[in-house]
């Protein structure tokens, strides 16, 4: 059994268990309803409402990757159906499909070479047999013998400071709000700090998010020195015992030298205020920008230490392969992916759920 078969079996088994639990819940609720026939209709309706299973984020992956699955995976299935044998033409078409999925030219070329070697060594000529091997090899591209974690690192010696970087328009401020919402629900005291003082309305937007999710906020007037905002924000965080400080930053990548100096200054402030400094610097990228997003990742990696990627709007693109391309190209793990507009649709990245959500219809 290949890697993908094991992943698919695991999640399908989980779905079956959840369905059985829902049926049992519904039976219990019906019995309870029959026992309380005399209760008003409104009360009855309320009593039969069941909760969503806690493990429903597999469904979020499935739904959020629909566009990619319908585009990318349907082409792979069609390729298999059209070829009776694995030929050079088959490999040429496969290569084009993978490149069009935004996996990246260099990554695809290496992948095709490795796949050709497997076909030769294992004497495979049936495209049907290659489907699972293709998925397994794509999984291996991401993992690449490394221990990957999408979990955030927390500071044990005071508040945890997390910097968010990325060009304007990628959904950085919204991402901070959504992550703040998740951390608050985990029981953490969260402070949002508006250090993007150059973009008009950025401070107001972050303040609005803090009110929406009911967490702390610190900001200054437009045009204030970002490092001073960070300094005062961290003082507030320590004085008021905040657990996590999420810091918004400017996204002026067109002037890399200035941005690098600005980020260096912020990091020095954080180092001086918190033992261990910033625990994470997360780069926010819009998945719908494709290869331009990968160029942004390369550029930001040159000017600051990026610890993880947040890939927004993945539900809005048919080119879901960008997840694999980013990891292969810049060597930085994806920590969160955006699979919808709601606060709950920003998901901690899970490679197994991603592979399952992307390829579940292929086999």
C-alpha positions in Angstrom: 0.0 0.0 0.0 1.4 3.4 -1.0 1.6 6.5 1.2 -1.5 8.1 -0.4 -3.5 4.9 0.1 -2.7 4.9 3.8 -3.6 8.6 4.1 -6.9 8.0 2.2 -7.7 5.0 4.3 -7.0 6.9 7.5 -9.3 9.8 6.7 -12.1 7.7 5.2 -12.1 5.6 8.4 -12.3 8.8 10.4 -15.2 10.0 8.3 -17.0 6.7 8.9 -16.5 7.0 12.7 -17.8 10.5 12.6 -20.9 9.5 10.6 -21.6 6.6 13.1 -21.2 9.1 16.0 -23.7 11.5 14.4 -26.2 8.7 13.9 -25.9 7.7 17.5 -26.3 11.3 18.6 -29.4 11.7 16.4 -31.0 8.5 17.9 -30.4 9.8 21.4 -31.9 13.2 20.5 -35.0 11.6 18.9 -35.6 9.4 22.0 -35.2 12.5 24.2 -37.6 14.4 22.0 -40.2 11.6 22.3 -39.9 11.7 26.0 -40.6 15.4 26.0 -43.5 15.6 23.5 -45.3 18.2 25.6 -42.5 20.7 25.3 -43.1 23.6 22.9 -42.2 23.2 19.2 -39.4 25.8 19.4 -37.8 24.0 22.2 -38.0 20.7 20.4 -36.3 22.1 17.3 -33.5 23.5 19.4 -33.0 20.1 21.2 -32.5 18.2 17.9 -29.8 20.5 16.5 -26.5 18.5 16.5 -23.0 19.8 16.8 -20.6 19.6 13.9 -17.9 16.9 14.6 -14.8 18.4 16.1 -12.6 16.7 13.4 -14.3 18.4 10.5 -11.3 20.3 9.3 -10.6 17.5 6.8 -13.9 18.6 5.2 -12.6 22.2 5.2 -9.5 21.0 3.2 -11.8 19.0 0.8 -14.0 22.0 0.2 -11.2 24.6 0.0 -9.2 22.6 -2.5 -12.2 22.0 -4.8 -10.9 24.3 -7.6 -7.5 22.7 -7.6 -8.9 19.2 -7.5 -11.3 19.9 -10.4 -8.6 21.5 -12.5 -5.3 19.8 -11.7 -6.5 16.3 -10.7 -9.1 16.0 -13.4 -6.4 16.6 -16.0 -4.3 13.8 -14.4 -7.2 11.4 -14.5 -7.9 12.3 -18.1 -4.2 11.7 -19.0 -4.4 8.2 -17.5 -7.6 7.4 -19.4 -6.1 8.5 -22.7 -2.9 6.5 -22.6 -2.7 2.8 -22.5 1.0 2.8 -22.0 3.6 5.1 -20.4 5.4 6.8 -23.3 7.5 9.9 -23.8 4.4 11.7 -24.9 2.7 10.7 -21.6 5.6 12.2 -19.7 5.6 15.4 -21.8 1.9 15.9 -21.0 2.3 15.1 -17.3 5.1 17.6 -17.1 2.9 20.3 -18.6 0.0 19.5 -16.2 2.3 19.8 -13.2 3.8 23.1 -14.4 0.4 24.5 -15.0 -0.5 23.6 -11.4 2.2 26.0 -10.3 4.4 23.3 -8.8 7.4 25.1 -10.5 9.5 24.2 -13.5 12.7 23.1 -11.6 10.6 21.0 -9.2 8.7 19.4 -12.0 11.8 18.6 -14.0 13.4 16.8 -11.0 10.1 15.1 -10.3 9.8 13.8 -13.9 13.4 12.5 -13.9 12.7 10.6 -10.6 9.5 9.2 -12.0 11.2 8.1 -15.2 13.8 6.2 -13.1 11.1 4.5 -11.1 9.2 3.5 -14.2 12.4 2.0 -15.7 13.6 0.2 -12.5 10.2 -1.2 -11.6 9.4 -1.9 -15.3 6.0 -0.1 -15.2 4.2 0.7 -18.4 0.5 1.0 -17.2 -0.5 4.7 -16.5 -3.1 3.4 -14.1 -0.3 2.0 -11.9 1.5 5.3 -12.0 -1.3 7.4 -10.4 -0.5 6.5 -6.8 3.2 6.7 -7.4 2.8 10.2 -8.8 0.9 11.3 -5.6 3.4 9.6 -3.3 6.3 11.2 -5.1 4.7 14.7 -4.7 4.2 14.0 -1.0 7.9 13.0 -0.8 8.9 16.3 -2.5 7.3 18.3 0.3 8.6 16.1 3.2 12.1 15.6 1.7 13.4 13.5 4.6 12.9 16.5 7.0 11.0 16.7 10.2 8.3 19.3 9.5 6.1 21.1 11.9 3.4 23.6 11.3 3.1 24.4 15.0 4.0 27.9 16.2 7.0 28.2 18.6 6.2 29.8 21.9 8.5 31.8 24.2 8.8 30.3 27.7 10.4 33.5 29.1 7.7 36.1 28.6 5.2 37.0 25.8 5.6 35.3 22.5 6.3 37.9 19.7 5.3 36.9 16.1 6.1 39.2 13.2 4.0 39.1 10.0 5.6 40.3 6.8 4.3 40.4 3.2 3.5 42.8 0.4 0.3 44.9 0.6 -2.8 43.2 -0.6 -2.0 39.6 0.3 -4.4 39.5 3.3 -1.8 40.1 6.0 -3.9 42.0 8.4 -6.9 39.7 8.0 -4.5 36.7 8.6 -3.3 38.3 11.8 -7.0 38.7 12.9 -7.8 35.1 12.1 -4.7 33.7 13.9 -5.5 35.9 16.8 -9.0 34.5 16.9 -7.6 30.9 17.0 -5.1 31.7 19.7 -7.7 33.4 21.8 -9.9 30.3 21.5 -7.0 28.2 22.7 -7.1 30.2 25.9 -4.2 32.7 25.1 -4.3 36.4 25.9 -3.6 38.0 22.6 -2.4 41.5 21.7 -2.4 42.9 18.1 0.3 45.5 17.4 -0.1 47.8 14.4 3.5 48.5 13.2 2.5 49.0 9.6 2.3 52.8 10.0 2.8 53.7 6.4 -0.2 52.1 4.6 -3.3 54.3 4.9 -5.9 52.7 7.1 -3.7 49.8 8.2 -3.8 50.7 11.9 -7.6 51.2 11.8 -8.1 47.9 10.0 -6.1 46.0 12.7 -8.0 47.8 15.5 -11.2 46.8 13.9 -10.1 43.1 13.9 -9.1 43.3 17.5 -12.6 44.5 18.4 -14.2 41.8 16.1 -12.3 39.0 17.9 -12.2 40.7 21.3 -8.5 40.8 21.9 -6.0 43.6 22.9 -4.7 46.2 20.5 -1.9 48.7 20.4 -1.2 51.3 17.7 -0.1 54.9 17.1 -0.9 57.6 14.6 -0.2 57.1 10.9 3.5 57.7 10.0 4.8 56.9 13.5 8.1 55.0 13.8 7.3 51.3 13.5 10.0 50.3 16.0 8.6 52.7 18.6 5.1 51.1 18.1 6.7 47.7 18.7 8.6 48.9 21.7 5.5 50.4 23.4 3.4 47.4 22.4 5.8 45.0 24.0 5.9 47.1 27.2 2.1 46.9 27.3 2.2 43.1 26.7 4.6 42.6 29.6 2.8 45.0 32.0 -0.6 43.4 31.2 0.6 39.8 31.0 -0.3 39.0 27.4 0.7 35.6 26.2 1.1 36.3 22.4 1.9 39.6 20.5 1.0 39.5 16.8 2.9 42.3 15.0 1.8 43.7 11.6 4.6 45.2 9.5 4.8 47.3 6.3 5.0 45.5 3.0 7.1 47.9 0.8 9.1 45.2 -1.0 9.9 47.6 -3.8 12.5 49.2 -1.5 14.2 46.2 0.0 17.0 48.1 1.6 14.6 50.3 3.7 12.4 47.4 4.5 15.4 45.3 5.7 16.6 48.1 7.9 13.1 48.6 9.3 12.7 44.9 10.1 16.2 44.8 11.6 15.3 47.7 13.9 12.1 46.0 15.0 14.0 42.7 15.8 16.5 44.6 17.9 13.7 46.2 19.9 12.1 42.7 20.4 15.5 41.2 21.4 15.9 43.9 23.9 12.4 43.6 25.4 11.9 39.8 25.3 14.5 37.1 26.2 14.8 35.0 23.0 13.4 37.7 20.7 10.7 37.0 18.1 9.9 33.3 18.0 8.3 33.4 14.5 8.4 35.6 11.4 5.6 34.5 9.1 5.5 35.5 5.5 2.0 35.9 4.1 1.5 35.1 0.4 -1.6 35.2 -1.8 -1.8 31.8 -3.5 -3.7 33.3 -6.5 -0.6 35.2 -7.5 1.2 31.9 -8.4 4.8 32.3 -9.4 4.8 35.9 -8.2 4.2 34.6 -4.7 7.3 32.4 -5.0 9.3 35.4 -6.1 8.1 37.3 -3.0 9.2 34.4 -0.8 12.7 34.5 -2.3 12.9 38.2 -1.9 11.8 38.3 1.8 14.1 35.4 2.6 17.0 37.6 1.5 16.1 40.4 3.9 14.9 38.6 7.0 14.7 35.2 8.7 11.4 33.7 7.6 10.3 30.8 9.8 7.0 29.9 8.1 4.6 30.7 5.2 0.9 31.6 5.5 -0.7 30.9 2.1 -4.0 32.8 1.8 -6.8 32.4 -0.8 -5.8 28.8 -1.7 -9.5 28.1 -2.2 -9.5 30.8 -5.0 -7.0 29.1 -7.3 -7.0 26.0 -9.4 -3.2 25.9 -9.0 -2.9 24.3 -5.6 0.5 22.9 -6.4 2.0 26.2 -5.2 2.2 24.6 -1.7 4.8 22.1 -3.0 6.6 24.7 -5.1 7.2 27.1 -2.2 8.6 24.4 0.1 10.9 23.1 -2.7 12.0 26.5 -3.9 12.7 28.4 -0.7 12.9 25.5 1.9 10.4 27.2 4.3 7.5 25.2 5.6 3.9 26.3 5.1 2.3 26.8 8.5 -1.2 28.0 7.6 -3.4 27.9 4.6 -6.5 30.0 3.8 -9.4 27.9 2.5 -12.2 30.4 2.7 -13.4 33.8 4.0 -14.6 32.8 7.5 -12.4 33.1 10.6 -12.4 29.3 10.9 -11.2 28.8 7.3 -7.6 29.7 8.1 -6.2 26.2 8.8 -3.0 25.0 10.4 -1.3 23.3 7.5 -1.3 19.5 7.5 0.5 17.9 4.5 -1.6 14.7 4.8 -4.9 16.5 4.8 -3.6 18.7 1.9 -2.6 15.6 -0.2 -5.9 13.9 0.7 -8.0 17.0 -0.1 -6.2 17.5 -3.4 -6.1 13.9 -4.7 -9.1 12.1 -3.0 -11.0 11.8 -6.3 -8.1 10.5 -8.3 -8.3 6.9 -7.0 
